[in-house]
Amino acid sequence: MIALEAPTAIDVSHTARVSFGRLVSVELRKMVDTRAGRWLLSITVGLLVVAMAIAIPVAVLNDLRLSFDAWLQILSVPMSLLLPTVAIISITQEWGQRTALTTFALEPGRMRVVLAKLVCVMALAVGTLVVAGALAVLGNVLFEVFSPMEAGWQVEWQVLGWTVFTQLAYFVMAFGFGMAFLNTPAAIVLYYVVSLLLPMMVYGPIYALVSWGPDVIPWIDLGMAVAPFTDPGAIARPDQAVAQVVTTFLAWVVAPFVVGAARIRRVELK
């Protein structure tokens, strides 16, 4: 008769926990070191070049003066079109590519992984603005080369601050939609409907053509709520403008993130 040995237990109680910095570095690499991430970054760079190639001739031919703030506004648009998709993929890839079991086996704390991904998304958003700032300097130099006018180098800090806020808000919004759906196509479609299609095709016409549009739309759309703060003289009621930003931020940024966090805590890993 063969005696069976008792199974050996592995004691991991004294194993050091994965540091948060290590989680962030791993998630940052996973975000950009993929075929989709590389293509999106490459296409965005191409869009930035196209935007600059169009803006400079238009400004020179029409005797328009470009400033550093104007360049930030021009260049932030191409980066806001595609790069939020990277934020969505960063969270949905765990379920879409069936890597969640491996990820959360190595780090059982699901919210630690989510927060590491969020830090990477915010770093990407800030990085896009740094790139936009560098290209704005280049754009001003090129403008002065081709135009007899001097470029504007002054920086309106309020405009810069709200530009940073808006960029971060839309990236976190995309990330929250990804958390809520855990499905890449669904999250991408909803994000572009909310952030692009509705403002262009529904909210914009209503705001411009309907009498009650300016009173209602800023309570619904985040971009419309933030827009007056880039032109302080356009704010008639500062208290109401702040309330509109808070309301839309809670609805489109905070709520999807909270719903997504609750879902990730309970979803079954496969």
Secondary structure per residue as TSV (DSSP state, phi and psi in degrees):
chain	resnum	aa	ss	phi	psi
A	1	M	-	360.0	131.3
A	2	I	-	-93.2	125.1
A	3	A	-	-80.9	131.2
A	4	L	-	-90.9	130.0
A	5	E	-	-79.7	145.6
A	6	A	-	-65.9	139.6
A	7	P	-	-60.5	141.6
A	8	T	-	-79.9	127.3
A	9	A	-	-88.4	138.0
A	10	I	-	-99.4	119.0
A	11	D	-	-91.1	111.8
A	12	V	-	-110.4	12.4
A	13	S	T	-65.5	-26.3
A	14	H	T	-101.3	7.3
A	15	T	S	-73.4	132.6
A	16	A	-	-65.3	139.4
A	17	R	-	-72.9	146.2
A	18	V	-	-62.4	128.0
A	19	S	-	-68.4	152.7
A	20	F	H	-66.0	-35.4
A	21	G	H	-62.2	-38.0
A	22	R	H	-66.1	-39.9
A	23	L	H	-61.1	-42.8
A	24	V	H	-63.5	-43.5
A	25	S	H	-64.2	-39.5
A	26	V	H	-65.9	-45.9
A	27	E	H	-67.5	-33.9
A	28	L	H	-64.9	-40.7
A	29	R	H	-66.1	-40.1
A	30	K	H	-65.3	-29.2
A	31	M	H	-71.4	-41.0
A	32	V	H	-105.1	-19.3
A	33	D	S	-93.3	51.7
A	34	T	S	-135.6	163.1
A	35	R	H	-62.9	-43.9
A	36	A	H	-63.4	-44.2
A	37	G	H	-62.5	-43.1
A	38	R	H	-65.0	-40.9
A	39	W	H	-65.9	-42.6
A	40	L	H	-64.2	-40.9
A	41	L	H	-66.0	-40.8
A	42	S	H	-65.4	-44.1
A	43	I	H	-64.6	-37.8
A	44	T	H	-63.4	-42.0
A	45	V	H	-59.5	-42.0
A	46	G	H	-61.6	-40.5
A	47	L	H	-65.0	-36.4
A	48	L	H	-63.7	-42.9
A	49	V	H	-62.8	-42.9
A	50	V	H	-63.1	-42.9
A	51	A	H	-60.3	-42.8
A	52	M	H	-68.0	-39.7
A	53	A	H	-65.4	-27.4
A	54	I	H	-85.9	-42.2
A	55	A	H	-65.2	-41.9
A	56	I	H	-65.4	-51.6
A	57	P	H	-60.7	-39.3
A	58	V	H	-62.0	-43.7
A	59	A	H	-66.6	-42.4
A	60	V	H	-66.8	-45.0
A	61	L	H	-69.2	-26.0
A	62	N	T	-106.2	11.5
A	63	D	T	54.8	43.2
A	64	L	-	-98.2	142.3
A	65	R	-	-98.3	120.4
A	66	L	-	-92.5	141.9
A	67	S	B	-124.5	171.0
A	68	F	H	-60.3	-42.8
A	69	D	H	-63.2	-39.8
A	70	A	H	-63.8	-40.4
A	71	W	H	-63.6	-39.5
A	72	L	H	-59.8	-42.7
A	73	Q	H	-65.9	-40.8
A	74	I	H	-66.6	-45.0
A	75	L	H	-81.6	-20.8
A	76	S	H	-72.4	-22.7
A	77	V	H	-65.5	-52.6
A	78	P	H	-58.8	-35.2
A	79	M	H	-74.0	-22.9
A	80	S	H	-84.8	-10.2
A	81	L	H	-78.2	-46.7
A	82	L	H	-110.3	-35.9
A	83	L	H	-64.8	-29.3
A	84	P	H	-58.3	-23.1
A	85	T	H	-61.0	-34.3
A	86	V	H	-62.7	-38.2
A	87	A	H	-63.1	-39.4
A	88	I	H	-66.6	-47.9
A	89	I	H	-62.3	-32.7
A	90	S	H	-60.7	-30.1
A	91	I	H	-99.5	-34.2
A	92	T	H	-79.1	-19.9
A	93	Q	H	-63.7	-26.4
A	94	E	H	-62.4	-34.8
A	95	W	H	-95.8	-36.9
A	96	G	H	-68.1	-34.8
A	97	Q	T	-103.2	9.3
A	98	R	T	56.6	44.2
A	99	T	-	-107.9	2.5
A	100	A	H	-61.5	-39.5
A	101	L	H	-62.1	-42.8
A	102	T	H	-67.4	-45.9
A	103	T	H	-60.3	-47.6
A	104	F	H	-85.7	-7.3
A	105	A	H	-78.5	-38.4
A	106	L	H	-74.4	-30.8
A	107	E	-	-136.5	94.5
A	108	P	-	-63.8	-24.0
A	109	G	-	-73.8	96.3
A	110	R	H	-61.3	-41.3
A	111	M	H	-71.0	-25.7
A	112	R	H	-64.2	-40.8
A	113	V	H	-65.9	-43.6
A	114	V	H	-61.9	-43.8
A	115	L	H	-66.0	-35.8
A	116	A	H	-63.5	-41.7
A	117	K	H	-63.5	-39.9
A	118	L	H	-64.1	-41.4
A	119	V	H	-59.6	-41.7
A	120	C	H	-64.6	-40.0
A	121	V	H	-63.8	-43.8
A	122	M	H	-67.5	-36.3
A	123	A	H	-63.7	-39.1
A	124	L	H	-63.4	-42.3
A	125	A	H	-62.7	-44.7
A	126	V	H	-66.6	-38.6
A	127	G	H	-60.6	-37.3
A	128	T	H	-62.9	-36.9
A	129	L	H	-71.9	-33.2
A	130	V	H	-64.0	-44.1
A	131	V	H	-61.5	-42.7
A	132	A	H	-61.4	-38.8
A	133	G	H	-64.5	-42.4
A	134	A	H	-64.4	-42.2
A	135	L	H	-69.5	-29.3
A	136	A	H	-64.1	-39.4
A	137	V	H	-62.4	-46.0
A	138	L	H	-61.8	-41.3
A	139	G	H	-61.7	-41.5
A	140	N	H	-64.3	-40.4
A	141	V	H	-62.4	-47.0
A	142	L	H	-64.5	-36.5
A	143	F	H	-62.4	-42.6
A	144	E	H	-69.4	-26.1
A	145	V	H	-69.6	-41.9
A	146	F	H	-97.0	-10.0
A	147	S	-	-121.7	143.6
A	148	P	S	-71.8	-13.7
A	149	M	S	-82.6	155.6
A	150	E	-	-88.2	140.0
A	151	A	-	-75.6	154.6
A	152	G	B	-88.3	121.8
A	153	W	-	-103.7	-4.5
A	154	Q	-	-69.7	151.1
A	155	V	-	-119.9	121.3
A	156	E	-	-85.3	109.0
A	157	W	H	-65.7	-30.1
A	158	Q	H	-66.9	-42.9
A	159	V	H	-62.9	-43.5
A	160	L	H	-62.2	-43.5
A	161	G	H	-62.2	-43.2
A	162	W	H	-72.8	-27.6
A	163	T	H	-65.8	-43.0
A	164	V	H	-63.1	-44.9
A	165	F	H	-59.4	-45.6
A	166	T	H	-64.4	-42.8
A	167	Q	H	-62.6	-46.0
A	168	L	H	-62.9	-41.2
A	169	A	H	-62.1	-44.6
A	170	Y	H	-70.3	-34.9
A	171	F	H	-67.3	-42.5
A	172	V	H	-69.3	-33.7
A	173	M	H	-59.2	-48.0
A	174	A	H	-60.5	-42.4
A	175	F	H	-62.5	-41.4
A	176	G	H	-64.9	-39.8
A	177	F	H	-62.4	-39.5
A	178	G	H	-62.9	-39.8
A	179	M	H	-65.3	-41.4
A	180	A	H	-68.6	-35.8
A	181	F	H	-98.4	-32.0
A	182	L	-	52.5	32.4
A	183	N	-	-144.2	120.2
A	184	T	H	-62.3	-53.3
A	185	P	H	-59.3	-44.4
A	186	A	H	-62.9	-43.8
A	187	A	H	-66.2	-40.9
A	188	I	H	-65.4	-44.2
A	189	V	H	-61.0	-47.9
A	190	L	H	-63.9	-40.4
A	191	Y	H	-60.7	-47.0
A	192	Y	H	-73.1	-27.4
A	193	V	I	-65.6	-46.3
A	194	V	I	-72.5	-43.1
A	195	S	I	-89.9	-21.6
A	196	L	I	-124.9	-56.3
A	197	L	I	-68.1	-50.0
A	198	L	H	-61.9	-45.9
A	199	P	I	-61.0	-37.6
A	200	M	I	-78.6	-40.8
A	201	M	I	-101.1	-19.5
A	202	V	I	-121.0	-61.7
A	203	Y	I	-64.0	-43.2
A	204	G	H	-59.5	-53.2
A	205	P	H	-60.0	-40.7
A	206	I	H	-63.8	-43.0
A	207	Y	H	-60.4	-39.3
A	208	A	H	-85.2	-29.6
A	209	L	H	-110.2	-21.7
A	210	V	S	-103.6	138.7
A	211	S	T	-61.7	-37.0
A	212	W	T	-88.9	1.1
A	213	G	H	-57.4	-51.7
A	214	P	H	-62.5	-21.4
A	215	D	H	-86.8	-23.1
A	216	V	H	-106.7	-45.0
A	217	I	G	-59.3	-40.7
A	218	P	G	-62.9	-16.2
A	219	W	G	-83.0	-8.6
A	220	I	T	-111.5	-41.3
A	221	D	-	-106.9	129.6
A	222	L	H	-66.1	-41.9
A	223	G	H	-61.8	-42.7
A	224	M	H	-65.9	-32.9
A	225	A	H	-71.2	-35.8
A	226	V	H	-81.6	-28.5
A	227	A	G	-50.3	-44.4
A	228	P	G	-60.7	-25.9
A	229	F	G	-73.8	-14.2
A	230	T	G	-83.1	-5.9
A	231	D	S	-139.4	81.9
A	232	P	G	-52.3	-30.5
A	233	G	G	-69.4	-14.1
A	234	A	G	-88.2	-3.6
A	235	I	-	-87.4	109.6
A	236	A	S	-81.7	-40.5
A	237	R	-	-127.4	95.2
A	238	P	H	-58.2	-38.7
A	239	D	H	-64.4	-41.2
A	240	Q	H	-68.8	-38.5
A	241	A	H	-62.5	-42.0
A	242	V	H	-64.8	-41.2
A	243	A	H	-62.0	-37.0
A	244	Q	H	-66.2	-41.2
A	245	V	H	-63.9	-44.9
A	246	V	H	-62.6	-43.2
A	247	T	H	-63.5	-49.6
A	248	T	H	-68.6	-33.8
A	249	F	H	-65.3	-42.6
A	250	L	I	-64.7	-39.4
A	251	A	I	-72.0	-41.1
A	252	W	I	-106.1	-14.6
A	253	V	I	-114.8	-53.9
A	254	V	I	-72.5	-47.6
A	255	A	H	-59.5	-48.8
A	256	P	H	-60.4	-36.5
A	257	F	H	-65.8	-43.3
A	258	V	H	-65.2	-45.2
A	259	V	H	-62.2	-43.2
A	260	G	H	-65.3	-39.3
A	261	A	H	-62.8	-41.8
A	262	A	H	-63.8	-38.5
A	263	R	H	-69.4	-42.1
A	264	I	H	-63.8	-35.0
A	265	R	H	-62.9	-31.0
A	266	R	H	-105.5	-17.0
A	267	V	-	-66.0	143.1
A	268	E	-	-77.1	136.0
A	269	L	-	-88.1	133.3
A	270	K	-	-127.6	360.0
